[in-house]
Amino acid sequence: MVHTAARSMVVETLGDDAWQSILAEAQLNGELFISGQNYSDEVTFALIGAIAKVSGIEPENLLRLFGEYWIRYAAQSPYGTMFRIGGNRLDTFLSNLNRMHASIHSTMPASRMPSFEMLRQEGNRIDMLYTSDREGLTPFVEGLLKGLMTHFGETGHVSHSLTHEGDVFSLNCETASSALPGAA
């Protein structure tokens, strides 16, 4: 699904000719990506590199933009049901991410899902610990979390730090609707 979302984003923003150029650059000529099928990380990273080269967007910024796009794309896809089941508030949804990934993994056993653990909820701030066996995706995760904020009607920013626990993302919401129950 990541590859079909990447194609959708490119075609929407740059056009079909750009997508064909990207496939050629990534040496994936004629590749048709099928949602629900696993692809190697090499294919995924070749695609990201080619999109960055053809679009002129730095890879880290591209990953952030794609993370935000992915949330809109996934919410409108057949996986949109999981978005609705995951909760109608940002904090609830984030606390259910691992359950959602486990559900996806049960239908795609070869998939390698990341893990998200809510470390802290305080006022309008949520700290999430992200772990994955894949490297180089923290900008994508930052974009995903920003996209989730937008999806749930929140404004604010996402920051990343590497701590002794691992990759921690802090979501700092500016809207009153993000205040946690019982928070002062």
VORO-615679 format. One line per 4 residues: their letters; for each residue y, x, z of C-alpha. Coordinates in Angstrom, 3 decimals. Layout:
! VORO-615679
a	Y X Z ~ ...;
! end
This chain:
! VORO-615679
mvht	0.000 0.000 0.000 ~ 2.329 2.947 0.608 ~ 2.037 3.953 -3.037 ~ 2.662 0.448 -4.361;
aars	5.712 0.217 -2.085 ~ 6.953 3.583 -3.408 ~ 6.581 2.301 -6.965 ~ 8.436 -0.887 -6.074;
mvve	11.309 1.030 -4.466 ~ 11.653 3.396 -7.423 ~ 11.503 0.650 -10.047 ~ 14.030 -1.485 -8.126;
tlgd	16.511 1.357 -7.689 ~ 15.941 3.698 -10.638 ~ 13.965 1.692 -13.192 ~ 10.528 1.866 -14.773;
dawq	11.358 4.941 -16.886 ~ 12.090 6.881 -13.695 ~ 8.703 5.802 -12.287 ~ 6.980 7.127 -15.404;
sila	8.879 10.420 -15.026 ~ 7.824 10.612 -11.391 ~ 4.160 10.084 -12.273 ~ 4.414 12.841 -14.870;
eaql	6.188 15.190 -12.412 ~ 3.480 14.541 -9.796 ~ 0.782 14.987 -12.476 ~ -0.405 11.442 -11.839;
ngel	-0.017 10.227 -15.427 ~ -1.381 6.741 -15.839 ~ -2.243 6.425 -12.148 ~ -2.410 2.831 -11.001;
fisg	-2.175 2.530 -7.247 ~ -4.214 -0.230 -5.684 ~ -3.146 -1.706 -2.369 ~ -5.855 -1.395 0.257;
qnys	-7.361 1.760 -1.238 ~ -7.115 5.129 0.525 ~ -5.488 8.040 -1.310 ~ -5.412 11.666 -0.273;
devt	-2.378 13.095 1.466 ~ -2.027 15.494 -1.461 ~ -1.419 12.558 -3.812 ~ 1.054 10.991 -1.385;
fali	3.033 14.189 -0.852 ~ 3.012 14.973 -4.590 ~ 4.473 11.520 -5.170 ~ 7.146 12.015 -2.489;
gaia	8.074 15.410 -3.932 ~ 8.336 13.991 -7.439 ~ 10.472 11.042 -6.297 ~ 12.795 13.457 -4.482;
kvsg	13.086 15.679 -7.548 ~ 13.682 12.870 -10.051 ~ 16.063 10.930 -7.774 ~ 17.953 13.988 -6.516;
iepe	17.534 12.797 -2.921 ~ 16.554 15.408 -0.325 ~ 12.940 14.805 0.815 ~ 13.891 14.102 4.467;
nllr	16.521 11.548 3.447 ~ 14.117 10.026 0.939 ~ 11.485 9.599 3.657 ~ 14.050 7.879 5.932;
lfge	15.120 5.534 3.138 ~ 11.514 4.822 2.241 ~ 10.669 4.057 5.870 ~ 13.405 1.418 5.971;
ywir	12.297 0.042 2.605 ~ 8.650 -0.023 3.734 ~ 9.471 -2.451 6.556 ~ 11.140 -4.923 4.156;
yaaq	8.292 -4.498 1.662 ~ 5.509 -4.901 4.237 ~ 7.157 -7.919 5.886 ~ 7.152 -9.718 2.512;
spyg	3.612 -8.640 1.609 ~ 0.300 -10.167 2.700 ~ 0.702 -7.977 5.815 ~ 3.768 -10.052 6.691;
tmfr	1.509 -12.259 8.793 ~ 0.872 -9.266 11.053 ~ 4.632 -8.875 11.441 ~ 4.911 -12.446 12.675;
iggn	1.905 -12.078 14.991 ~ 3.271 -8.786 16.361 ~ 6.134 -10.552 18.104 ~ 9.569 -11.954 17.462;
rldt	11.472 -9.274 19.408 ~ 11.773 -5.591 18.691 ~ 10.364 -4.478 22.063 ~ 7.388 -6.849 21.816;
flsn	6.624 -5.761 18.267 ~ 6.786 -2.076 19.181 ~ 4.416 -2.598 22.095 ~ 1.935 -4.219 19.672;
lnrm	2.030 -1.516 16.966 ~ -1.245 0.119 17.985 ~ -3.027 -3.256 17.944 ~ -1.700 -3.907 14.456;
hasi	-2.855 -0.480 13.290 ~ -6.293 -1.070 14.853 ~ -6.566 -4.322 12.914 ~ -5.670 -2.582 9.651;
hstm	-8.113 0.227 10.470 ~ -10.913 -2.306 10.966 ~ -10.509 -3.431 7.334 ~ -9.905 0.112 6.048;
pasr	-12.138 2.382 8.176 ~ -11.238 5.533 6.214 ~ -7.546 5.131 7.045 ~ -5.861 7.513 9.474;
mpsf	-3.458 5.524 11.603 ~ -0.709 6.961 13.775 ~ -0.287 6.039 17.423 ~ 2.830 4.678 19.097;
emlr	3.237 4.473 22.872 ~ 6.232 2.901 24.545 ~ 7.356 5.442 27.116 ~ 10.430 3.684 28.433;
qegn	12.397 0.472 28.071 ~ 15.724 0.558 29.797 ~ 18.742 -1.549 28.939 ~ 19.205 -1.337 25.196;
ridm	17.095 1.824 24.838 ~ 13.434 2.109 23.922 ~ 11.625 5.466 23.817 ~ 8.472 5.666 21.694;
lyts	5.937 8.493 21.603 ~ 4.577 9.004 18.089 ~ 1.377 10.939 17.423 ~ -0.361 11.560 14.134;
dreg	-2.592 14.161 12.567 ~ -0.204 14.222 9.591 ~ 2.734 16.612 9.599 ~ 6.150 16.160 8.066;
ltpf	6.468 12.398 8.463 ~ 8.941 12.182 11.333 ~ 11.821 11.236 8.970 ~ 9.627 8.423 7.602;
vegl	8.929 7.200 11.146 ~ 12.652 7.331 11.902 ~ 13.258 5.134 8.847 ~ 10.457 2.756 9.866;
lkgl	11.952 2.305 13.323 ~ 15.449 1.780 11.894 ~ 13.946 -0.742 9.467 ~ 12.305 -2.565 12.368;
mthf	15.627 -2.709 14.175 ~ 17.178 -4.326 11.108 ~ 14.197 -6.654 10.680 ~ 14.706 -7.945 14.223;
getg	18.484 -8.287 13.843 ~ 19.393 -5.224 15.872 ~ 22.074 -2.661 15.143 ~ 22.166 0.845 16.534;
hvsh	20.560 4.177 15.826 ~ 17.289 6.045 16.096 ~ 17.058 9.639 17.269 ~ 14.133 12.036 17.407;
slth	13.291 14.808 19.837 ~ 10.296 17.023 20.298 ~ 9.290 17.011 23.958 ~ 6.357 18.327 25.963;
egdv	4.750 14.901 25.334 ~ 5.240 15.183 21.568 ~ 7.510 13.422 19.070 ~ 9.709 10.945 20.920;
fsln	11.900 8.473 19.072 ~ 14.706 6.779 20.971 ~ 15.964 3.453 19.668 ~ 19.442 2.754 20.968;
ceta	20.405 -0.810 20.190 ~ 24.033 -1.889 20.217 ~ 23.542 -5.648 20.125 ~ 23.281 -7.839 23.191;
ssal	20.094 -9.474 21.880 ~ 18.232 -6.223 22.419 ~ 18.716 -6.154 26.164 ~ 15.356 -6.344 27.818;
pgaa	14.456 -9.193 30.104 ~ 15.765 -8.418 33.570 ~ 17.832 -5.438 32.357 ~ 21.290 -5.134 33.835;
! end
